Amino acid sequence: MTFSEIIERININPYYKDEWCAIYHADCRDILPLIPEKSIDLVLTDPPYGVDKTEWDLKDNWTNLLAYLGKFVRTQRLAIVFSSTRYIGETIKVMGLPYRWQFIAYSPNNMIPADIGFAKYTSALIFSNLNSIFCNAQDLREFMTGTRELKNSEHPTPKPIPIISYLIEHFTQPDFLILDPFLGSGTTCYCAKKLNRYSIGIEIEEKYCEIATKRCSQTVMRLGI
């Protein structure tokens, strides 16, 4: 099934759409049931962490969203889900899927306040029902991204472009389809398009849909991939 055919099956007008990506302004629970089984090659997302810092980041809401996402991923190929250190164990439990691997993005110049000290790494948990998901990736990778970059973002918890690009390049191939049900400011779709991958993004906050749309509409794909 092609990208265009999948968008037609969803049958809801996207907030933004071009040849390579579609962005929906919606609760992901209204869109995920409309996506055909085995059509998504990678779910790559940074969901609310359930740390009660904002209205959309409440613990109960986080648990419900992750459980719903886990049910969806069972019918797809692979999921990479970012998690706060505090909730790694609970994320694995709530997702209800085979936990296969953990990817650590180490940023030595980070100074992000955590529960006890300052965090210099980010965890991404990898889930899949496939028998094998081997790829040429490392479980620990250093990225020179820091706090200043995050402060300059229009979103409170953005993931740096180098980290998202690394995961996309190593866990998918050109023309694969990537889904981010918690799109935020659009980094997943932005990176996917630059790397010649199709993508679907879902974001409940319209102001972030606007930012994601602007980024994706200005993105130039990489040639010769």
Buried (B, 14 or more C-beta within 10 A) or exposed (E): EEBEEBBEEBEEEBBBBBEBBBBBBBBBBEBBEEBEEEBBBBBBBBBBBBBEEEEEBBBEBBBBBBEBBBBBBBBBBBBBBBBBEEBBEBBBBBBBBBBBBBBEBEBEEBEBEEEEEEBBBBBBBBBBBEEEBEEEBEEEBEBEBBBEBBEEBEBEBBBBBBBBBBBBBEBBEEEBBBBBBBBBBBBBBBBBBBBBBBBBBBBBBEEBBBBBBBBBEEBEBEEEE
